[in-house]
Amino acid sequence: MRRLLLFPLLVAGCLTPAAGDAPPAAARHLDEPLPPVVYDEPADWTYDPIGKRDPFRSWVSLLPDDGGGGDDHLLTPLQRFDLDQLCVTGVAMGEQPLALVATPDGEGHPVRVGGHMGRNWGRVESIRDTEVLVVEEYRDPIEGSLLRNEVPLALGACSPDAEMPY
């Protein structure tokens, strides 16, 4: 019983600060005056925006509709797949060369120069006897310059598990 009476007294004695203790650091700094604010002289320069990107313009700029890439346009069956999923299975040379391109679902589709294939609105630039050259054009989102990505699709270079339309 005697221990129970001493415990509250010990705890109460630990919580009260001693007479010689210094006040907390935050309390000491409240009494001190703040240092005076010194303003620097204004800089002798101006912002020159020539040759720089507009910082308030979106990184992804919307291109004007030039007949391709909009939601209003219908996609061809070859535009529903990436270029690496498509397989050139045949080429017919003549005045207007024609290539037969297979999709992953096993369907074959004819394509001519100027036709579109791939999800990035790739355009068939040339059809040769061993390959079809597809060019994807897009704008650099930072600089706004037009970039060309030439993708050659070799005749018969298909993945082993691809279904052939014949």
C-alpha positions in Angstrom: 0.0 0.0 0.0 2.8 2.3 0.8 4.3 1.8 -2.7 1.0 2.9 -4.3 1.2 6.2 -2.5 4.8 6.9 -3.4 4.3 6.3 -7.1 2.0 9.3 -7.8 4.3 11.6 -5.9 7.3 10.4 -7.9 5.5 10.9 -11.2 4.2 14.4 -10.3 7.8 15.3 -9.2 9.2 14.3 -12.6 6.7 16.4 -14.6 7.4 19.7 -12.9 10.5 21.6 -14.2 13.3 22.3 -11.7 14.1 25.9 -10.8 17.4 25.9 -12.7 16.1 24.4 -16.0 16.4 26.6 -19.1 13.2 27.3 -21.1 12.7 25.3 -24.4 14.5 26.7 -27.4 11.3 27.8 -29.1 10.3 29.9 -26.1 13.7 31.6 -26.0 13.5 32.7 -29.6 10.1 34.3 -29.2 11.5 37.1 -27.1 14.3 38.0 -29.5 13.6 40.6 -32.2 13.6 39.5 -35.8 16.5 40.6 -38.0 15.7 43.4 -40.5 14.7 42.3 -44.0 17.2 43.4 -46.6 15.9 43.6 -50.2 18.3 43.0 -53.1 18.6 45.5 -55.9 16.4 44.6 -58.9 18.2 42.5 -61.5 19.1 44.2 -64.8 17.8 41.4 -67.1 14.6 40.7 -69.1 13.2 37.5 -70.3 13.7 36.8 -74.0 11.2 34.2 -75.2 12.7 34.0 -78.8 13.7 30.4 -79.6 12.2 29.0 -76.4 9.2 26.8 -75.9 6.0 28.5 -74.4 5.9 27.2 -70.8 2.2 27.5 -70.7 1.5 25.4 -73.8 0.7 21.7 -73.4 3.5 19.2 -74.0 1.1 17.2 -76.2 0.0 19.6 -78.9 -3.0 18.8 -81.0 -2.2 18.7 -84.7 -4.5 20.3 -87.2 -6.6 17.7 -89.0 -4.9 16.9 -92.2 -7.0 13.9 -93.1 -5.5 11.4 -90.8 -5.5 10.5 -87.1 -8.8 12.0 -86.0 -11.7 10.2 -84.3 -14.0 11.1 -87.2 -12.0 8.8 -89.6 -12.7 5.2 -90.0 -9.8 2.8 -89.2 -8.9 0.2 -91.7 -8.5 -3.4 -90.4 -4.7 -3.0 -90.6 -4.8 0.0 -88.3 -6.2 -1.9 -85.4 -2.8 -3.6 -84.9 0.8 -2.5 -84.2 3.2 -2.8 -87.1 5.2 -5.6 -85.4 2.0 -7.7 -85.3 1.4 -7.5 -89.0 3.0 -9.9 -91.5 3.7 -9.4 -95.2 2.7 -12.6 -96.9 2.8 -11.7 -100.6 3.7 -9.1 -103.1 2.4 -8.5 -106.6 4.5 -6.2 -108.7 3.2 -4.2 -111.6 2.2 -0.6 -112.5 0.6 -0.4 -109.0 2.3 -2.8 -106.7 0.1 -4.6 -104.2 1.0 -6.4 -101.0 -1.0 -8.9 -99.0 -0.6 -8.3 -95.2 -1.9 -10.7 -92.6 -3.2 -9.6 -89.2 -2.8 -11.7 -86.0 -6.3 -13.1 -86.3 -5.3 -14.8 -89.6 -7.1 -12.5 -92.1 -5.2 -11.2 -95.2 -5.7 -7.6 -96.4 -4.4 -6.0 -99.6 -2.5 -2.8 -99.3 -1.2 -0.3 -101.9 1.2 2.6 -101.8 -0.4 5.4 -99.8 -2.5 3.0 -97.7 -2.5 3.2 -93.9 -1.4 0.4 -91.6 -0.5 0.3 -87.9 -1.9 2.1 -84.9 0.2 5.2 -85.5 -1.3 6.1 -88.9 1.7 4.6 -90.7 1.6 5.2 -94.5 2.9 2.7 -97.1 5.6 4.6 -98.9 6.9 1.9 -101.2 6.3 -1.8 -102.0 9.3 -3.7 -103.2 9.6 -7.4 -104.2 11.1 -8.3 -100.7 9.6 -5.7 -98.3 6.9 -3.1 -97.7 8.2 0.3 -96.3 5.9 2.0 -93.9 6.5 5.5 -92.6 5.1 6.9 -89.4 5.1 10.6 -89.0 4.6 12.3 -85.6 5.5 15.5 -83.8 8.0 15.7 -81.1 6.0 16.8 -78.0 8.8 19.0 -76.7 10.3 20.7 -79.8 7.3 20.4 -82.1 9.4 19.1 -85.0 8.1 16.5 -87.4 9.8 13.1 -87.0 9.7 10.2 -89.5 10.0 6.6 -88.4 10.6 4.3 -91.3 9.6 0.7 -90.6 10.5 -2.0 -93.2 8.3 -5.0 -93.1 10.1 -7.9 -94.8 8.3 -10.5 -96.9 7.6 -13.7 -94.9 9.3 -12.4 -91.7 6.4 -13.4 -89.4 6.3 -14.7 -85.9 6.3 -18.5 -85.8 2.9 -18.7 -84.1 1.1 -16.3 -86.5 -1.8 -17.7 -88.5 -1.5 -17.4 -92.2 -4.6 -16.5 -94.3 -3.9 -19.3 -96.9 
